[in-house]
């Protein structure tokens, strides 16, 4: 099973600042990597797929990069609505097999 | 409007059973690798199971293999998760989710979730 590790666990940022979140895979997942945002009491929302493609309706301040085992989600200028938990997920060579998520990074107010 | 609506969650004793449902509108479940994903309180996301759109092949996470069964009813455009021999560690919000089209199998549509609590 591919293990996804996110860092940091918590990122304290002020509105307007840049946030950089990391995700590492235990083996190469090529570009088969997605990022999700989850707010309290809500289902996750897809932000990025294929490592760097924004999903429909996602603002341009969200960008994804990386391939292989190292990935980054960047929020260029944090807005109040961006304070949430962010998860990465790999879907390399799926299906068949299992899918795995990272443990999440909580972005909160500095 | 595309929508997934889960139901069937609740409080159940260890060893008990529950059947979750996921009703779809605006999409056809039999066109996708529909999945169940769960989230224990205060924890991260864990993929549980999927069912193939083409031949109904199923696959399960090791944590639920042999206890959970995923199925679908194409006529009702609904997805199900039969959960048997439930354990305290199965306590979670359960989401049904649809991945996008090949090759980008990120989950672009999620339901609102249904809560399962396993406790005596």
HADDOCK unambig.tbl for C-alpha pairs under 7 A between the chains (distance, minus, plus):
assign (segid A and resid 34 and name CA) (segid B and resid 106 and name CA) 5.95 0.50 0.50
assign (segid A and resid 42 and name CA) (segid B and resid 112 and name CA) 6.80 0.50 0.50
assign (segid A and resid 43 and name CA) (segid B and resid 110 and name CA) 6.60 0.50 0.50
assign (segid A and resid 43 and name CA) (segid B and resid 111 and name CA) 6.95 0.50 0.50
assign (segid A and resid 43 and name CA) (segid B and resid 112 and name CA) 5.61 0.50 0.50
assign (segid A and resid 46 and name CA) (segid B and resid 107 and name CA) 6.66 0.50 0.50
assign (segid A and resid 46 and name CA) (segid B and resid 108 and name CA) 5.55 0.50 0.50
assign (segid A and resid 49 and name CA) (segid B and resid 104 and name CA) 6.80 0.50 0.50
assign (segid A and resid 49 and name CA) (segid B and resid 106 and name CA) 6.08 0.50 0.50
assign (segid A and resid 50 and name CA) (segid B and resid 104 and name CA) 6.29 0.50 0.50
assign (segid A and resid 91 and name CA) (segid B and resid 105 and name CA) 6.32 0.50 0.50
assign (segid A and resid 97 and name CA) (segid B and resid 59 and name CA) 6.92 0.50 0.50
assign (segid A and resid 98 and name CA) (segid B and resid 61 and name CA) 6.49 0.50 0.50
assign (segid A and resid 99 and name CA) (segid B and resid 47 and name CA) 6.11 0.50 0.50
assign (segid A and resid 100 and name CA) (segid B and resid 46 and name CA) 6.97 0.50 0.50
assign (segid A and resid 100 and name CA) (segid B and resid 47 and name CA) 6.63 0.50 0.50
assign (segid A and resid 101 and name CA) (segid B and resid 45 and name CA) 6.27 0.50 0.50
assign (segid A and resid 101 and name CA) (segid B and resid 46 and name CA) 6.66 0.50 0.50
assign (segid A and resid 103 and name CA) (segid B and resid 44 and name CA) 5.46 0.50 0.50
assign (segid A and resid 104 and name CA) (segid B and resid 44 and name CA) 6.49 0.50 0.50
